[in-house]
Amino acid sequence: MSGTYKYLSEINHPSELKKLTADELIILCQELRDFIIDIISSNPGHLGASLGVVELTVALHYVLNTPEDKIIWDVGHQAYAHKILTGRRKLFHTNRRFKGISGFPKMSESPFDAFGVGHSSTSISAALGIAVASKMNEKSDRQIVAVIGDGGLTGGMAFEGLNHAGTQNTNLLVILNDNNIAIDPNVGALREYLIDITTSKTYNKVRNEIWHILGMLNKIGPDTRSVAQKVENSLKALLLKQSNLFEAMNFRYFGPVDGHDVRHLVSILSDLKDIPGPKLLHVLTTKGKGFPQAEINPTVFHSPGKFDKLTGELIRIKSDKPQPPRYQDVFGYSLLELAEKNDKIVGITPAMPTGCSLNIMMEKMPERTFDVGIAEQHAVTFAAGLATQGFIPFCNLYSSFMQRGYDQIIHDVALQQLPVVICLDRAGLVGEDGPTHHGVFDIASLRCIPDLIISAPMNEEEMRNLMFTAQLPGKGPFVIRYPKGNGVMVDWQRPFKELSIGKARKIRDGNEIAILSIGHPGNFVVEACNQLDNEGISVCHYDMRFVKPIDEDVLHVVFKKYKKIITVEDGVITGGFGSAVIEFMAEKGYSSSVLRLGVPDKFIEHGTLSDLYRECGFDAQGILAVVHELTKYRKLTIVQ
Ligand SMILES: Cc1ncc(C[n+]2csc(CCOP(=O)(O)OP(=O)(O)O)c2C)c(N)n1
């Protein structure tokens, strides 16, 4: 590698970066881009965001004294250059792989990762906490920098952080990485404001004049600095506060500056080091910078999968056999179909229209679909408000991001029994994104909420029927959770059918063991049972469909007949579906042995789904192993 990456190959610690000249930094940036593209083309990850902040990352590590100074990345999907420059270059090919480095900053991975992240809009709060603690620890000269995108800034938590930070006199620098896009195009009034602020002639004229005056005053000499400071303050108070949102929140606003001019970034960041108090630097970047296909199509190249590093062509595994659809597409097409028949249906997504396939309805019915920005809390309560007026909102949240809207589900939806349909995409393990993104807590955390129907389809047809059932009158708050990826091959285009709430479906009868599954993992049970048939082991299997209300009739039958019961789910075992079965057993006075398969009580790292299923032991092999264990002495018992 040293031949191709002349400067990059020498950098194993940011201190080595500081030996480079400004011109060499420009070459280094190009090398970093080439390196990221090279690796990510064959080992997929987040591409566009990282390419967009190459210069910013180099400039930050050049100017700051990390890890003593702190960089806090928002979301963290843009931190590849940061990882590569901070000692992880040689490990970067293991990015997002099982036992490899994480695709996000992670405190346990490196002292340079000042704060672990994956969910959006946390950076300002975390950075403020670090800044306040540094002050209390008498390390006030430490530089604390939060880097947040224009998408991340749409999250309410970012504003909670700004609001607080504006009153704390800490050395906090917020860098707004403004590329005018989230995963899909950024939305909302803030987006308009940022465009306005970067293009408004009046605003920029005022700002330039102030900078000009300040430049002159600063040249007068150190004695007049305090006078200059006062003049600056009053000028800004007079002129900027009225026209700048960040100034109004007590931040000193700088920019907008070109985020791809590494020399200028170095110079401005060096200057900002000496300016005390909360500051915001507005940096303009292009997502996917330097890779033309990623610049042209940033949504696809946010996380493109494998691609040809020369042409940008996406590499997809081709199959002659028809493939089952992705659950998310079943959601998208079914919602459109339902909305065509029921004009009260509306669709809501917090910034994931492509990710959850709401874009299918969005294209046809833009007036009945809402991308609300990265704002899960708002999405849920907005849905609740719509529901009070007779609408049936389908609010689609990734399961792990739903955690943001937990109180809203309790307080605004369930307590008021509003007919909001909460569709939880990416429920269960999600693979390479790892512990920040696994959707494994939803069953356990939602199960305790009264009046909430919680369901999980085992296949696409069931998913459609659950969606149909949920929008029928009088159903109330209704959760439908389903995993990432493809379903199984069923005829999912059959006409919709109403399902009975709280009723399970028997898949097979058997004598020795009963297996109760919820959702997609039921397919793993089917696979295991096919094998068990060959072995002559007789297993009964129910697809429970509903975690709440749980099918008590079926549970009575099962507990009366079977002494050995296995539950299978793709969420946490603690408090999950299997726990509901055990609670039932205890309450009704049954005494079978119930073995719960699911996600154990620890955070599951990143890796392929098959790696992680193997680790958790609830795939077909895991189920087989448990059944074998439970039937080990069977032959002996029969002989006796
Ligand atoms: C709470 C939460 N909701 C949704 C997401 C999914 N997500 C990951 S990156 C992203 C867009 C971020 O946009 P921006 O901050 O502008 O960064 P960019 O990708 O443009 O660099 C979204 C919505 C998330 N990580 N966290």
The ligand as an ORCA input file, in Angstrom:
! r2SCAN-3c Opt
* xyz 1 1
  C     -32.559      8.570     15.575
  C     -32.140      8.183     14.182
  N     -33.057      8.180     13.196
  C     -32.701      7.834     11.942
  C     -31.407      7.497     11.660
  C     -31.018      7.015     10.272
  N     -30.060      7.901      9.633
  C     -28.751      7.614      9.567
  S     -27.874      8.763      8.782
  C     -29.239      9.689      8.502
  C     -29.124     10.969      7.759
  C     -28.225     11.913      8.448
  O     -28.152     13.077      7.695
  P     -27.042     14.136      8.008
  O     -26.955     14.352      9.467
  O     -27.326     15.327      7.167
  O     -25.707     13.441      7.573
  P     -25.197     13.062      6.105
  O     -25.520     11.610      5.922
  O     -25.901     13.923      5.111
  O     -23.755     13.327      6.130
  C     -30.375      9.085      9.019
  C     -31.739      9.599      8.901
  C     -30.480      7.496     12.726
  N     -29.210      7.140     12.551
  N     -30.875      7.863     13.959
*
